[in-house]
């Protein structure tokens, strides 16, 4: 016995639904539900068309029992199809809401994690700043020693050196300050002084002072 067109219609739709479920097995719930909803809507449209056809056939032959049964079957199938659309619509909306909530929670967790990282780094920076303050205080003390000893050298000499002699022996305090700042530039802190050339070409502070020692020894030979 061959199946009726309506029976074949829903058998084909069911087979297609199984194929779609298999194809979407790896998809997220929202995608799977929307795919099923699309199939359900399509099936509901077919059920509506089948119901319309059955209703027309019944109206043309109202006393025909077969047409009456077909109409009842079509009505039941349409009701079931609509209910499935409603159920899948609600399920898809619930899945979307759940997905949005999950995404929102994940976003909030990620933001909290990033804030934690930023605050931890800020604490680390604060500790670094405290270390720099201590180093700066020590450096300032050393710079003062450098300047004080420079002044003491000039006072210790048996005569008052002229400006050219002071320059050669680094006895001019502003020049000593500049060479001290160049020591910071040499370490990579270019903001400490104006040196537009490569750092490898910048003499070290100790080499400046060593040169001053040599110049002072030469002055002793000359001046006696």
C-alpha positions in Angstrom: 0.0 0.0 0.0 1.5 3.3 -1.1 1.8 6.2 1.4 -0.4 9.3 1.0 1.2 12.5 -0.2 0.9 14.0 3.3 2.6 11.0 4.8 5.4 11.1 2.3 5.8 14.8 2.9 6.4 14.4 6.7 8.5 11.3 6.2 10.8 13.3 3.9 10.9 16.2 6.4 11.8 13.9 9.2 14.6 12.3 7.2 15.9 15.8 6.4 15.8 16.8 10.0 17.9 13.8 11.0 20.4 14.7 8.3 20.5 18.3 9.6 21.0 17.2 13.2 23.9 15.0 12.1 25.5 17.9 10.2 25.1 20.3 13.1 26.3 17.9 15.8 29.4 20.0 16.3 27.7 23.4 16.4 26.8 25.4 19.5 23.2 25.0 20.9 22.0 28.3 19.5 23.1 27.4 16.0 21.6 23.9 16.2 18.3 25.2 17.6 18.0 27.9 14.9 18.7 25.4 12.2 16.0 23.1 13.6 13.7 26.1 13.9 14.2 27.0 10.3 13.4 23.4 9.3 10.3 23.5 11.6 9.1 26.7 10.0 9.6 25.2 6.5 7.7 22.1 7.7 4.9 24.3 9.1 4.6 26.1 5.8 4.3 22.7 4.0 1.7 21.6 6.6 -0.2 24.8 6.0 -0.2 24.2 2.3 -1.3 20.6 2.9 -4.1 21.7 5.2 -5.3 24.3 2.7 -5.3 21.6 0.0 -7.2 19.1 2.2 -9.7 21.8 3.2 -10.3 22.7 -0.4 -10.8 19.0 -1.3 -13.2 18.6 1.6 -15.2 21.7 0.6 -15.5 20.3 -2.9 -16.7 16.9 -1.6 -18.0 17.5 2.0 -19.6 14.1 2.4 -16.5 12.2 1.3 -15.1 10.3 4.3 -11.6 10.1 2.9 -11.5 13.8 2.4 -12.8 14.3 6.0 -10.0 12.1 7.4 -7.4 13.8 5.3 -8.6 17.2 6.6 -8.4 16.0 10.2 -5.0 14.6 9.6 -3.8 17.8 7.9 -5.3 19.9 10.8 -3.5 17.7 13.4 -0.3 17.9 11.4 -0.5 21.7 11.1 -1.2 22.0 14.8 1.8 19.8 15.7 4.0 21.7 13.2 3.0 25.1 14.7 3.5 23.8 18.3 7.0 22.6 17.2 7.7 26.1 15.8 6.6 27.7 19.1 8.6 25.2 21.1 11.8 25.7 19.1 11.3 29.4 19.1 11.2 29.5 22.9 14.1 27.1 23.1 16.2 29.2 20.7 15.4 32.4 22.6 16.3 30.7 25.9 19.6 29.4 24.4 20.4 32.8 23.1 19.8 34.3 26.5 21.9 31.7 28.1 24.7 32.2 25.6 24.5 36.0 26.2 24.7 35.5 29.9 27.6 33.1 29.5 29.4 35.5 27.2 28.7 38.4 29.6 30.1 36.4 32.5 33.2 35.5 30.5 33.7 39.1 29.5 33.3 40.2 33.1 35.8 37.6 34.3 38.2 38.6 31.6 37.9 42.3 32.5 38.4 41.4 36.2 41.5 39.4 35.3 42.9 42.3 33.3 42.1 44.8 36.1 43.9 42.5 38.5 46.9 42.4 36.2 46.9 46.2 35.7 46.7 46.8 39.5 49.4 44.3 40.2 51.7 46.0 37.7 50.9 49.4 39.3 52.0 47.9 42.6 55.2 46.7 41.0 55.8 50.2 39.5 55.3 51.7 42.9 58.0 49.5 44.3 60.3 50.4 41.4 59.7 54.1 42.1 60.7 53.6 45.7 63.9 51.9 44.6 64.6 54.7 42.2 64.1 57.3 45.0 66.7 55.5 47.1 69.1 55.2 44.1 68.5 58.9 43.3 69.3 59.9 46.8 72.5 57.9 46.7 73.4 59.4 43.3 72.7 62.9 44.5 75.0 62.3 47.5 77.7 61.0 45.1 77.3 64.0 42.8 77.7 66.3 45.8 80.9 64.5 46.8 82.1 64.9 43.2 81.5 68.7 43.3 82.9 69.1 46.8 86.1 67.2 45.9 86.4 69.2 42.7 86.3 72.4 44.8 88.8 71.0 47.2 91.2 70.2 44.4 91.3 73.8 43.4 91.9 74.9 47.0 94.6 72.3 47.4 96.7 73.5 44.5 99.6 75.8 45.3 98.3 78.5 43.0 95.0 79.7 41.6 94.6 78.0 38.1 93.4 80.1 35.2 90.3 79.3 33.2 92.0 77.1 30.6 93.7 75.1 33.3 90.4 74.7 35.1 88.8 73.4 32.0 91.5 70.9 31.3 91.4 69.6 34.8 87.6 69.7 35.2 87.7 72.2 38.0 84.7 74.2 36.7 81.7 73.0 38.6 79.1 73.4 35.7 81.3 71.3 33.5 81.6 68.6 36.1 77.8 68.7 36.4 77.5 68.2 32.6 79.9 65.3 32.6 77.9 63.8 35.5 74.7 64.1 33.5 76.5 62.4 30.5 77.1 59.4 32.8 73.4 59.0 32.9 73.1 59.4 29.2 75.8 56.8 28.7 73.6 54.4 30.7 70.7 55.0 28.2 68.9 57.9 30.0 69.1 60.2 27.0 66.7 62.7 28.7 69.5 63.5 31.2 71.6 65.4 28.6 72.0 66.4 25.0 74.1 63.9 23.1 72.8 63.4 19.5 75.5 60.9 18.5 75.8 57.2 19.3 76.3 56.3 22.9 79.4 54.3 22.2 81.0 57.6 21.2 80.3 59.2 24.5 83.2 59.0 27.0 82.6 57.6 30.5 82.6 59.9 33.5 85.6 58.0 34.9 87.5 58.5 31.7 86.9 62.3 32.0 88.2 62.2 35.5 91.2 60.1 34.5 92.0 62.7 31.8 91.7 65.4 34.5 94.3 63.5 36.6 96.7 63.4 33.7 96.2 67.1 33.0 96.8 67.9 36.7 100.1 65.9 36.6 101.2 67.8 33.6 100.4 71.1 35.3 102.6 70.0 38.2 105.5 69.4 35.8 105.0 72.8 34.2 104.2 74.9 37.2 106.4 73.1 39.7 
